[in-house]
């Protein structure tokens, strides 16, 4: 069990619809900062979890995101 009760076995799946999708991890705790950025090209998939270190995930670019909540699309505004 991690501290703060952040243990969570759920994954989110991000599939890039276009090149240049960024998956950005934001820190857990009193300050919320970017700690990791991953670039995905079209068709690439990232499978990620929320962890002791990661409380939020920001996705920039055109992607499909699957989670327990269902599916949503992120879009770059035109
Ligand atoms: N080392 C990070 C962590 O354990 C890796 C990570 C987990 C991550 N989930 C992420 C990075 C989501 C980017 C986005 O928290």
Backbone and ligand atoms as CSV (ligand in chain L), in Angstrom:
chain,resi,resn,atom,element,x,y,z
A,1,UNK,N,N,0.863,-1.210,0.000
A,1,UNK,CA,C,0.000,0.000,0.000
A,1,UNK,C,C,0.888,1.246,0.000
A,2,UNK,N,N,0.629,2.122,-0.913
A,2,UNK,CA,C,1.396,3.359,-0.945
A,2,UNK,C,C,0.880,4.321,0.110
A,3,UNK,N,N,1.688,5.284,0.472
A,3,UNK,CA,C,1.179,6.273,1.425
A,3,UNK,C,C,0.094,7.138,0.777
A,4,UNK,N,N,-0.698,7.765,1.564
A,4,UNK,CA,C,-1.847,8.588,1.130
A,4,UNK,C,C,-2.980,7.775,0.506
A,5,UNK,N,N,-2.908,6.456,0.612
A,5,UNK,CA,C,-3.985,5.662,0.036
A,5,UNK,C,C,-4.139,5.845,-1.458
A,6,UNK,N,N,-3.011,6.055,-2.148
A,6,UNK,CA,C,-3.106,6.305,-3.590
A,6,UNK,C,C,-3.023,5.036,-4.422
A,7,UNK,N,N,-2.968,3.893,-3.781
A,7,UNK,CA,C,-2.897,2.627,-4.511
A,7,UNK,C,C,-4.111,2.487,-5.420
A,8,UNK,N,N,-3.854,2.177,-6.648
A,8,UNK,CA,C,-4.926,2.131,-7.640
A,8,UNK,C,C,-4.446,1.228,-8.767
A,9,UNK,N,N,-5.205,0.217,-9.068
A,9,UNK,CA,C,-4.759,-0.723,-10.104
A,9,UNK,C,C,-5.308,-0.406,-11.487
A,10,UNK,N,N,-6.099,0.648,-11.587
A,10,UNK,CA,C,-6.713,0.962,-12.873
A,10,UNK,C,C,-5.707,1.590,-13.836
A,11,UNK,N,N,-5.894,1.287,-15.085
A,11,UNK,CA,C,-5.046,1.864,-16.128
A,11,UNK,C,C,-5.889,2.787,-16.995
A,12,UNK,N,N,-5.245,3.760,-17.583
A,12,UNK,CA,C,-5.907,4.477,-18.669
A,12,UNK,C,C,-5.108,4.216,-19.949
A,13,UNK,N,N,-5.813,4.169,-21.031
A,13,UNK,CA,C,-5.197,3.863,-22.316
A,13,UNK,C,C,-5.343,5.084,-23.215
A,14,UNK,N,N,-4.227,5.505,-23.785
A,14,UNK,CA,C,-4.218,6.670,-24.664
A,14,UNK,C,C,-3.725,6.207,-26.028
A,15,UNK,N,N,-4.523,6.428,-27.048
A,15,UNK,CA,C,-4.097,6.083,-28.417
A,15,UNK,C,C,-4.048,7.351,-29.249
A,16,UNK,N,N,-2.876,7.624,-29.807
A,16,UNK,CA,C,-2.709,8.835,-30.615
A,16,UNK,C,C,-3.428,8.673,-31.953
A,17,UNK,N,N,-4.259,9.648,-32.264
A,17,UNK,CA,C,-4.972,9.667,-33.547
A,17,UNK,C,C,-4.116,10.368,-34.602
A,18,UNK,N,N,-3.315,11.319,-34.173
A,18,UNK,CA,C,-2.370,12.031,-35.049
A,18,UNK,C,C,-0.981,12.006,-34.420
A,19,UNK,N,N,0.014,12.398,-35.193
A,19,UNK,CA,C,1.380,12.532,-34.649
A,19,UNK,C,C,1.421,13.647,-33.603
A,20,UNK,N,N,2.366,13.541,-32.709
A,20,UNK,CA,C,2.670,14.645,-31.796
A,20,UNK,C,C,1.742,14.789,-30.615
A,21,UNK,N,N,1.155,13.706,-30.156
A,21,UNK,CA,C,0.333,13.765,-28.938
A,21,UNK,C,C,1.269,13.753,-27.722
A,22,UNK,N,N,1.019,14.634,-26.771
A,22,UNK,CA,C,1.808,14.652,-25.529
A,22,UNK,C,C,0.986,14.104,-24.387
A,23,UNK,N,N,1.612,13.229,-23.629
A,23,UNK,CA,C,1.007,12.709,-22.399
A,23,UNK,C,C,1.871,13.236,-21.261
A,24,UNK,N,N,1.301,14.076,-20.449
A,24,UNK,CA,C,2.080,14.791,-19.429
A,24,UNK,C,C,1.619,14.352,-18.050
A,25,UNK,N,N,2.573,13.913,-17.236
A,25,UNK,CA,C,2.263,13.519,-15.863
A,25,UNK,C,C,2.464,14.686,-14.923
A,26,UNK,N,N,1.501,14.915,-14.050
A,26,UNK,CA,C,1.579,16.006,-13.072
A,26,UNK,C,C,1.707,15.428,-11.668
A,27,UNK,N,N,2.513,16.076,-10.873
A,27,UNK,CA,C,2.880,15.532,-9.561
A,27,UNK,C,C,1.722,15.550,-8.569
A,28,UNK,N,N,1.745,14.571,-7.703
A,28,UNK,CA,C,0.839,14.533,-6.560
A,28,UNK,C,C,1.434,15.378,-5.434
A,29,UNK,N,N,0.606,15.965,-4.615
A,29,UNK,CA,C,1.124,16.689,-3.453
A,29,UNK,C,C,0.779,18.162,-3.495
A,30,UNK,N,N,1.454,18.934,-2.652
A,30,UNK,CA,C,1.041,20.334,-2.459
A,30,UNK,C,C,1.376,21.218,-3.654
A,31,UNK,N,N,2.382,20.826,-4.440
A,31,UNK,CA,C,2.568,21.572,-5.687
A,31,UNK,C,C,2.349,20.650,-6.881
A,32,UNK,N,N,1.668,21.189,-7.856
A,32,UNK,CA,C,1.284,20.405,-9.037
A,32,UNK,C,C,2.148,20.847,-10.204
A,33,UNK,N,N,3.086,19.987,-10.561
A,33,UNK,CA,C,4.033,20.337,-11.622
A,33,UNK,C,C,4.124,19.214,-12.641
A,34,UNK,N,N,4.556,19.581,-13.872
A,34,UNK,CA,C,4.854,18.561,-14.864
A,34,UNK,C,C,6.066,17.760,-14.379
A,35,UNK,N,N,6.017,16.452,-14.421
A,35,UNK,CA,C,7.219,15.691,-14.103
A,35,UNK,C,C,7.646,14.767,-15.229
A,36,UNK,N,N,6.784,14.578,-16.208
A,36,UNK,CA,C,7.146,13.684,-17.308
A,36,UNK,C,C,6.299,14.029,-18.520
A,37,UNK,N,N,6.924,14.002,-19.675
A,37,UNK,CA,C,6.176,14.227,-20.903
A,37,UNK,C,C,6.580,13.155,-21.916
A,38,UNK,N,N,5.593,12.553,-22.489
A,38,UNK,CA,C,5.823,11.460,-23.441
A,38,UNK,C,C,5.149,11.855,-24.751
A,39,UNK,N,N,5.880,11.729,-25.856
A,39,UNK,CA,C,5.290,12.051,-27.171
A,39,UNK,C,C,4.848,10.770,-27.856
A,40,UNK,N,N,3.648,10.797,-28.377
A,40,UNK,CA,C,3.136,9.649,-29.128
A,40,UNK,C,C,2.883,10.064,-30.569
A,41,UNK,N,N,3.264,9.217,-31.498
A,41,UNK,CA,C,2.914,9.436,-32.898
A,41,UNK,C,C,1.680,8.613,-33.245
A,42,UNK,N,N,1.117,8.936,-34.388
A,42,UNK,CA,C,-0.144,8.319,-34.825
A,42,UNK,C,C,-0.119,6.803,-34.644
A,43,UNK,N,N,-1.119,6.269,-34.008
A,43,UNK,CA,C,-1.242,4.822,-33.826
A,43,UNK,C,C,-0.562,4.297,-32.580
A,44,UNK,N,N,0.301,5.103,-31.983
A,44,UNK,CA,C,0.985,4.633,-30.769
A,44,UNK,C,C,0.039,4.679,-29.576
A,45,UNK,N,N,0.276,3.754,-28.671
A,45,UNK,CA,C,-0.591,3.582,-27.500
A,45,UNK,C,C,0.256,3.695,-26.244
A,46,UNK,N,N,-0.254,4.382,-25.254
A,46,UNK,CA,C,0.393,4.384,-23.937
A,46,UNK,C,C,-0.645,3.917,-22.922
A,47,UNK,N,N,-0.186,3.046,-22.055
A,47,UNK,CA,C,-1.034,2.508,-20.991
A,47,UNK,C,C,-0.428,3.010,-19.695
A,48,UNK,N,N,-1.203,3.745,-18.900
A,48,UNK,CA,C,-0.623,4.429,-17.735
A,48,UNK,C,C,-1.528,4.304,-16.517
A,49,UNK,N,N,-0.921,4.523,-15.370
A,49,UNK,CA,C,-1.662,4.515,-14.109
A,49,UNK,C,C,-1.445,5.827,-13.366
A,50,UNK,N,N,-2.366,6.125,-12.478
A,50,UNK,CA,C,-2.131,7.155,-11.476
A,50,UNK,C,C,-1.357,6.474,-10.350
A,51,UNK,N,N,-0.341,7.153,-9.863
A,51,UNK,CA,C,0.561,6.538,-8.889
A,51,UNK,C,C,0.774,7.470,-7.701
A,52,UNK,N,N,1.643,7.025,-6.823
A,52,UNK,CA,C,2.083,7.857,-5.704
A,52,UNK,C,C,2.662,9.189,-6.210
A,53,UNK,N,N,3.270,9.166,-7.396
A,53,UNK,CA,C,3.940,10.365,-7.929
A,53,UNK,C,C,3.068,11.151,-8.898
A,54,UNK,N,N,2.063,10.513,-9.434
A,54,UNK,CA,C,1.265,11.111,-10.519
A,54,UNK,C,C,-0.191,11.199,-10.094
A,55,UNK,N,N,-0.701,12.443,-10.002
A,55,UNK,CA,C,-2.104,12.599,-9.600
A,55,UNK,C,C,-2.981,13.046,-10.751
A,56,UNK,N,N,-2.355,13.558,-11.802
A,56,UNK,CA,C,-3.135,14.030,-12.945
A,56,UNK,C,C,-2.345,13.789,-14.220
A,57,UNK,N,N,-3.062,13.605,-15.287
A,57,UNK,CA,C,-2.435,13.377,-16.585
A,57,UNK,C,C,-3.079,14.334,-17.576
A,58,UNK,N,N,-2.239,15.087,-18.257
A,58,UNK,CA,C,-2.738,16.020,-19.268
A,58,UNK,C,C,-2.381,15.483,-20.642
A,59,UNK,N,N,-3.339,15.508,-21.539
A,59,UNK,CA,C,-3.108,14.997,-22.896
A,59,UNK,C,C,-3.355,16.125,-23.883
A,60,UNK,N,N,-2.365,16.431,-24.678
A,60,UNK,CA,C,-2.466,17.468,-25.715
A,60,UNK,C,C,-2.381,16.801,-27.064
A,61,UNK,N,N,-3.275,17.173,-27.937
A,61,UNK,CA,C,-3.258,16.596,-29.284
A,61,UNK,C,C,-4.460,15.706,-29.480
A,62,UNK,N,N,-4.543,15.137,-30.645
A,62,UNK,CA,C,-5.725,14.334,-30.995
A,62,UNK,C,C,-5.494,12.886,-30.577
A,63,UNK,N,N,-6.288,12.471,-29.612
A,63,UNK,CA,C,-6.116,11.123,-29.067
A,63,UNK,C,C,-7.447,10.562,-28.594
A,64,UNK,N,N,-7.468,9.247,-28.515
A,64,UNK,CA,C,-8.601,8.545,-27.878
A,64,UNK,C,C,-8.118,8.087,-26.520
A,65,UNK,N,N,-8.959,8.278,-25.526
A,65,UNK,CA,C,-8.590,7.936,-24.155
A,65,UNK,C,C,-9.657,6.996,-23.605
A,66,UNK,N,N,-9.201,5.840,-23.164
A,66,UNK,CA,C,-10.128,4.879,-22.566
A,66,UNK,C,C,-9.824,4.746,-21.083
A,67,UNK,N,N,-10.881,4.795,-20.284
A,67,UNK,CA,C,-10.715,4.610,-18.841
A,67,UNK,C,C,-11.982,3.940,-18.319
A,68,UNK,N,N,-12.015,3.754,-17.030
A,68,UNK,CA,C,-13.213,3.207,-16.389
A,68,UNK,C,C,-14.445,4.060,-16.641
A,69,UNK,N,N,-14.228,5.322,-16.934
A,69,UNK,CA,C,-15.364,6.224,-17.171
A,69,UNK,C,C,-15.930,6.072,-18.563
A,70,UNK,N,N,-15.182,5.413,-19.435
A,70,UNK,CA,C,-15.618,5.266,-20.815
A,70,UNK,C,C,-14.554,5.802,-21.737
A,71,UNK,N,N,-14.974,6.239,-22.905
A,71,UNK,CA,C,-14.022,6.737,-23.897
A,71,UNK,C,C,-14.268,8.210,-24.147
A,72,UNK,N,N,-13.180,8.945,-24.285
A,72,UNK,CA,C,-13.283,10.375,-24.624
A,72,UNK,C,C,-12.190,10.686,-25.632
A,73,UNK,N,N,-12.384,11.753,-26.378
A,73,UNK,CA,C,-11.352,12.171,-27.335
A,73,UNK,C,C,-10.784,13.500,-26.905
A,74,UNK,N,N,-9.489,13.613,-26.953
A,74,UNK,CA,C,-8.878,14.938,-26.800
A,74,UNK,C,C,-8.672,15.487,-28.212
A,75,UNK,N,N,-8.807,16.784,-28.340
A,75,UNK,CA,C,-8.695,17.414,-29.663
A,75,UNK,C,C,-7.922,18.712,-29.554
A,76,UNK,N,N,-7.143,18.977,-30.553
A,76,UNK,CA,C,-6.492,20.287,-30.702
A,76,UNK,C,C,-7.502,21.188,-31.392
A,77,UNK,N,N,-7.752,22.348,-30.819
A,77,UNK,CA,C,-8.747,23.220,-31.465
A,77,UNK,C,C,-8.208,23.777,-32.762
A,78,UNK,N,N,-9.107,23.914,-33.712
A,78,UNK,CA,C,-8.686,24.341,-35.065
A,78,UNK,C,C,-8.883,25.833,-35.233
L,1,LIG,N1,N,7.323,7.424,-12.627
L,1,LIG,C1,C,5.973,7.911,-12.894
L,1,LIG,C2,C,5.057,7.483,-11.735
L,1,LIG,O1,O,5.222,6.389,-11.202
L,1,LIG,C3,C,5.547,7.361,-14.224
L,1,LIG,C4,C,4.118,7.597,-14.599
L,1,LIG,C5,C,3.052,6.910,-14.092
L,1,LIG,C6,C,3.586,8.511,-15.562
L,1,LIG,N2,N,1.896,7.355,-14.673
L,1,LIG,C7,C,2.189,8.329,-15.574
L,1,LIG,C8,C,4.133,9.469,-16.430
L,1,LIG,C9,C,1.339,9.066,-16.433
L,1,LIG,C10,C,3.297,10.185,-17.277
L,1,LIG,C11,C,1.919,9.989,-17.262
L,1,LIG,O2,O,4.185,8.252,-11.356
